Amino acid sequence: MSRVVIYTTAWCPYCIRAKSLLEKKGVAYEEIKVDGKPDLRAKMTEMAGRTSVPQIWIDEQHVGGCDDLYALERAGRLDPMLAADATQHLHDKKARK
Ligand SMILES: N[C@@H](CCC(=O)N[C@@H](CS)C(=O)NCC(=O)O)C(=O)O
């Protein structure tokens, strides 16, 4: 299973919507709450190139926000990304060296 990281704030409807899709799929995710934490929000903005929350990463790959997550779902591309075995990626990377 992939590692999913989502940066959120409270009272953010897009964050709630994104998390509810992940929860519906039974996906465990790491939530980083940036309320009142300008340093963390700045780090998120720098990594994502966007200021809005949520910002979502699947196995180090930046997915984007809630709309991007749902677009992947509609395109049938979310499940394969979530199912990708991160350990296998690392193994493949090492094997290619
Ligand atoms: N299209 C974005 C919309 C996200 C959005 O508007 N988030 C609001 C909070 S609910 C936000 O972070 N606004 C501040 C900003 O855009 O910097 C998505 O789907 O994630």
The ligand as an ORCA input file, in Angstrom:
! r2SCAN-3c Opt
* xyz 0 1
  N      -9.489     23.507     -5.859
  C      -8.876     23.362     -4.562
  C      -9.584     24.306     -3.608
  C      -8.978     24.289     -2.210
  C      -9.306     25.535     -1.426
  O      -9.884     26.508     -1.939
  N      -8.936     25.513     -0.135
  C      -9.102     26.665      0.705
  C      -9.508     26.203      2.101
  S     -11.061     25.320      2.096
  C      -7.779     27.381      0.847
  O      -6.773     26.793      1.188
  N      -7.779     28.700      0.578
  C      -6.590     29.522      0.773
  C      -5.697     29.601     -0.430
  O      -6.131     29.269     -1.556
  O      -4.528     29.974     -0.262
  C      -8.940     21.893     -4.134
  O      -9.716     21.145     -4.737
  O      -8.198     21.486     -3.237
*
